[in-house]
Amino acid sequence: EVHSYCIDYFMQPIVCSYMEEILSNFTFGANAVIAISPHYGFNQEDSVIICKQAIERGFLSITYFNCFKSELTNSNDQAFEKPDNECRGFVQGYNYDKLDLDGVVAPNTMVQFGDVLISKIIKSCEIVNADSSTVTYKKIKRISATVYNKKDVAVVDKVIITTNAEGFPSVLVKTRAIRPVRVGDKVCSRHGQKGVCGGIVGERSTNATR
């Protein structure tokens, strides 16, 4: 899979049916205390207000896994390696400093938007001079970079180097990022009652019983 989601702190439901106890032992969410009341209009329609301190304690926090892949189509003119100053194709704004000598970022490396995860070098020839009798060629190297393009800061979870169906080298980089609840995220109950987070407030601003 290209991407997947995994909840960090899950709980067993407080109330469940008899068939749920027999058929399913999996837990997918968290138990929440719900108050039904207006809150300055931020919870109108299907919006909900979530306590800030609960989010800081890990309420509904998820880990987002994403995979980036690059393959070689020709082992003679292509290779995974770190680019040097003679290479062409550098993109302004991309960060190539986190690559190892094999052209792949190492596991447990923190990456952010614009960091290059995989560097594929493509070798080719360029015509330098040509006349009626001779043609002069020059060998050049170009970069084909696989870049981390997500806004969340992530950590390289796993690097897999293998071969594809044609027998050429293939590299897969798997990243993980922790995503807390944010304004605009959608939440729902086990029965499909959906709601959008319309605001995050502190404990002093939430409803409380005496």
N, C-alpha and C positions, 0 to 999 in steps of 0.2 A: 504494500500500500504506500501511496505517496505521503499521506499524512494520517495521523490518528490522534485521538484524545483519550486521556486517562485521568479520572478524578483522583485527587491526592488523598483526601480524607473522606471515607464513605462510612455510612452507618446502617445498622440493621433497622428496618421499619418497625415502629412501635406497634402498629396495628397492621395485620395482614389477614387475608382469607385462608381458609383451610387448603384450597387448591394451591395457593402460592407457597405454602409451607411444604407441600409434597413435590411440586414441579420445579421450584426455583429456590436455590440457596444463594443466589447472587444479590449483591447490593450495589446500587447505582447512584445513590444520592445521599442527602443529609437531612436529618430531622430539623425542622425550623419551628420557632414560635411565631405565630402569625397574629397580627392585630388588624382588624378591619375598621378603618377610619380615614377621613380625609386628611391630607397632609399638604396644605398650601397649594394644591392643584398638581403637584408633581406625580401623583399616583392616579391621575384620571385615566379613563378608559381601561386598558389592561396593564398599566404600569404598576410597579411595586417599588417600595423604598426598602433598602437593605442597610443594616447597621454597619458602620465603618469598622468597629472593633471586632465584629464577627468575621469580616473579610480578612482582617489582619491576623486572626487566629486560624485562618485556612478554610473558612466556610465556602464551599463550592469552588475551591481552587482546583485547577486542572493542569496537567502537564501535556503540552502540545509537541508531538513528534512529527518531524518533517524529513523527507528523504531527497537527496540530490544525487543524480547519477550522471556519469560520463563514460563513454565507450570509445575505443579505437576501432576504426574501420580498415586501417592498414598499418601493420606493425613496422614496415620499412620506413615510412615517411612520417609517422606519428609516434609520440611518446608522452608519458606523464613525467614532467620534470619542472623544476622551478625556473621561471624565466630569468634571463640575464639582460644586460643592457643592449645586446645586439638584436634582441627579439623585437618584432613589430606587433602592433595591435594593442598596446597598452591603452586602457580606458581611464580617462581622468575621473577621479573619485573612487576608484577601486583600490582596495588595500591588498597588496601581494606579500606583505611582510610575515604573515602567519603560516605561509607554506613551508613544508619541509623540502629537502633536496629531491624527494621523489614526486614533488608537485602536488601533494595532498596534505591537507591540514591534519594535525595530530589529534588523537582523542583527548577529551577533557579540556580542549581549547575554547575559550570564550569568544564568540563571534557576534557581530552586529551587522547592520545593513551596510552593504558594500564590501564586505570581506570576501576574498576569493577562497573557495573551498577546494576546488580542483583546477589544476592548470594543465591543459593539453597543448603540446607544442606540435605544430604542423610545419614540416619542412617542404620547401618547393624551390623552384628556380625562377629567376627574373632576368629578362633580356637587358643587358647593359649597353651593348653596342651591336649594331647590325649594318652590314653593307652588302654589296653584290656578291662577295666571295666568302665572308666569314660572319659568324654570329657568336657573340660573347655572352656567356651566361654567368649569373652570380647566385650562389645559394643563399636563401633567406629563411628565417624562422618566424612564424606568426603564432600568436597566442589565441587559444579558444578557452575562455575561462568560464567556470561554473561558479556563480556568485550567490551568496546568501542575500535574498531579497525580501526578508521579512522585517517588520518594524520591531519585533520583540528581541531583546538580547537573549541569546541561546548559548548552549554548551554542546560541543561535539560529543555525542553519546557513543557512537560506534563508527568505525571505518572498515569497510569490507572491500578487499581487492581480490578479484576473481576473473574468470573469463566468460565471454558471452557464448551464444550458440555457434558462432563462426570460429571460435577459438581465440579471439583477440582479447586483450586485457580490458577489464571493466572495473570501475571504482564506484562505490556507493558510500555516501556520507550521510549519517543519520544524526540529526540535531534534536535537542529537547529544550523547551522553554516553559517556564512556569507562568501561567496566566491567571491572575486573580480576577474576581468579578469586576466589571467596569460598567459605566453608564452606557446603555444601549444593548447590553447582553440579554439574551432571552433565556428565561428559566421556565420550568413547567413542573407540574405535579405528576404523580404516577398515572393519573387518569387523563392526562393531556390538557389540563387547564394551563394555558400559556400566559406568560407575562413578561414585559420588558422592564429592565432595571431603569427607572426614571430618576433615581437619585441615590446618593450614598451620604448618610448623615451619622453623626456621633450618637452615643448612648444618651446624652442629656437631651437631645432633640427628638428622640423616639418616644413612643407611648410606653407607659409603665403603670403597673397596678400599685395601689397603696399597700 
